[in-house]
Amino acid sequence: DPVTATPRAMTAALDAVHANPARFRLLLARDGIPGSETREMYDELRSFILAQLQHLAEIAFSSRAGGLIDTEFSAHLIMAGFEEAARLVLDRPDDITHDRVSRYVTELIRSILQG
């Protein structure tokens, strides 16, 4: 169920940001990643994640009331949303709580699925 699974996945991913702030600050500043080989690995990983997000969007949005929406674009927006949420977690950890993220993502997914 996307309405319950998506917020759990997002908060779990943000837990990783909390646990590894230095690593995520580096990853979120892609141009600051040292070495072209490391950047290539980052780009490959990001492409893999985008493909997985697109696949999950296809599954989740297949029963959308308004019909299927552009899942490739959705995957990019989901990734961008996670990246911005990660930045907010790093910059404002007291404001960006699990509860706040979970409530927002739940309502966003519900709205999309109601189409």
N, C-alpha and C positions, 0 to 999 in steps of 0.2 A: 504494500500500500504506500504510494508516494507521499501521502499526507503525513504519515508517521515516520517513514524511512528517511525522507529527505532532511528533516530537522535533526534527526539522530546522526546522520552522516556529516552534516555541517558542523554540529557541535563536537563530534569526534575529531574532525579535521582541525578545528580550532584548538582542541586540546593539544594537538601536535605542535601548533604554533606556540602555545603557552610553554610547552616543555622544551622547545628548541628555538628560543627567540633570535639568537644570533644567526642561526642557519636560515631562518625564514626571512630575516631582514636582508640577508645576502640574496636569497632566491627572488624576493620581491623587487629587488633592484637589479633586474636581469643584466643590464649593461655593466653592473659592478662585479659580475661574476668573473673571476680571474681565469685566464687561459681559454683559448678557443675550443679545446677538447672538452672542457667542463661545460662551456656554453652549449656545445653540440649535444652533450648528454642531457642537459637541462631541456633543450628544445625538443629532443626525442621523447623525453618523459612527458613534457607538456602536451605534445601531439598525441601520445598514448592516452593520457587522461582525457583530452578533448574527445577522442574517439569513444572512450568508455562513457563519457557524459552524453554524447550524442545517442549512443545505443540506449542508455537508460531513459533519455528523453523520449525516444521512439516508443519504448514500452509504456512509460508513464502517461504520455500524451495520446496514446492510441485510442483511449476511451473518452477523450475530451469531448464535452458536449458540443463545442463549436467546431469540431473536426481537428485533424492533425495540424500543428503549426510547424514552422521551419525549425527542425531539430538541430541542424548544424549551427544556425544563429543562436538558438537557445543554449547549446553547449558552450559557445563562446561567452554568452552573457552570464551563465552560471559560473564559469571560470573567473570572469572579471569580478563578479559579485563576491566569490570566495576570496580573491586576492585583496579586494578592498576591505572585506570583513577582517581578514588577517592583519592588514595594516592598522585597522581600528583597534583590534585586540592588542596589538603591540603598543600602540600609542595611548590607548585609553582603556586599560584592562578592567578598571573598576566600573566603567559605564557599559561595556559590551559583555554582558553576562550570558550564560547558557540560556537562562529563561528568556531574555530579550531576543536572542538569536532564534531560539526555537519558536517562540510565538510569531515572530515576523515571517520566518520561512514557512511555517504551517499556513498562515493566512495567504501568503503569496502563492503557494502551490494550490491551495483550495480555489483561489480566484482564477488561476490559469485553467484548472481542470473544469471549472464551471463554464468557461468559455463563452 
